[in-house]
Amino acid sequence: MYNIKFTKLALKDKKLLEKGKLIKNVNSLLTRIKKDPFCYPPSYEKLNVKYKMYSRRINSKHRLVYMVDESKKEIYVIRMWTHYEKI
């Protein structure tokens, strides 16, 4: 099992998710990736191989963007309220 850590931007995004009633979707994704950050479904997209950044769809507009540190068994959630081009 992985530990999940959030950036300051991700914590700000959490407030927006609660207002937009998307927090339930995000919590479901976080539960799944906490067990295995590469599990299917839902599918994920590799954004940056060097930094091991990945994206999963929250809805048609927003993405959960995270990095994985295999050696420490940690997941760093970078954003949760935007499309990954704005990172």
CORZIHU-V393098 format. One record per backbone hydrogen bond with DSSP energy under -0.5 kcal/mol. CO is the residue of the C=O (numbers start at 0). NH is the residue of the N-H. Records with the same first field share a line. If there is no record, write none. Layout:
# CORZIHU-V393098
CO: NH, NH
This chain:
# CORZIHU-V393098
2: 74
4: 76
6: 10
7: 11
8: 12
9: 13
10: 14
11: 14, 15
12: 16
13: 17
14: 18
15: 19
16: 21, 22
17: 20
21: 25
22: 26
23: 27
24: 28
25: 29
26: 30
27: 31
28: 32
29: 33
30: 34
31: 34, 35
33: 1
35: 38
42: 56
44: 54
47: 51, 52
51: 67
52: 46, 47
53: 65
54: 44
55: 63
61: 57, 58
62: 64, 81
63: 55
64: 77, 78
65: 53
66: 75
67: 69
68: 72, 73
72: 2
73: 68
74: 4, 76
75: 66, 77
76: 6
78: 64
81: 62
82: 85
83: 86
